[in-house]
Amino acid sequence: MSLKNILVLVSLAVTTIAVPSARVACGAGRTASNAVCCKWFDVLDDIQTSLFDGGECGEEAHESLRVRQILVIKWPY
């Protein structure tokens, strides 16, 4: 009897894991797990085109990362 119960539980677990999660189409072939997250793809595109000059991490990108690190480290104090 216990082997039968274990097989039932394992089959339910496998079925639950195999169910695909709901995805939202955001446009340009992108998907997100929540529709609210779609707006961040525009921010990503802007950062990649404006901040990184042709895929090169220049001085502006370094300064932006430094400012973010300072804000994150000093914010709670």
N, C-alpha and C positions, 0 to 999 in steps of 0.2 A: 504494500500500500504506500509506503513512504517513497519508493522509487517512482510510482505513478504521480504522486503529488509534486515531486521534484521536477519531473518532466513537464508537467502542466505549468509550473512556475517559470521554468526556463523558456518554454515556448511563448508564454505571455511577455516575458521580458524581452525576448528577441523581437517579437512583433512590435512592441512599444518603441524600441530603439530604432527599428527600421522605418517608422513613419516619418516622412520628410517634414521639416519645419516649414511654416508658412513664410513665404518670401514676397516682397513687394517690388514691382518693377519701377525703377526710378527714371528710366530713360537712358539712352546711349548704351544700352546693353548692361546696365548696372542694376543690381538688386540689393535690397537691405531687408533686415528682419522686421523693421518698423518703418512706416511711412514717414514719420517725423525725421528720420535719419537721412532722407533723400536730399535735404537742403545742404548737408555737409559735403556732398559730392561737388557742389559748386565752389565751396570754400577750398576743397582739395585742389580743384582745377586752378583756381586763382593763385593759390600758394605755389603750385608747381610751375605756373607760367610766369608769375610776377616776381617771386622771391628767388627761385632757383633759375639762374640764367642759363637756359639750354641744358639743364641737368647738372650744372656745376654749382657747387655749394660755395658761393662767394662771401664777401664780407658782410653784406646785408643779412644773409641767412645766419651767419655766425652770431651777429648782434641780436637778431631776433631770438635765437635759442638761448643766448645769455640772459636776455631780459626775462624770458619765460622762467628760466631756472631761478633767477633772483626772486621773482614774484612767488613762485611755488615754495621756495625755501623760507622766505621772510614773511609770507602772508599770515600765518597764524600768530605771529608775535606782535 
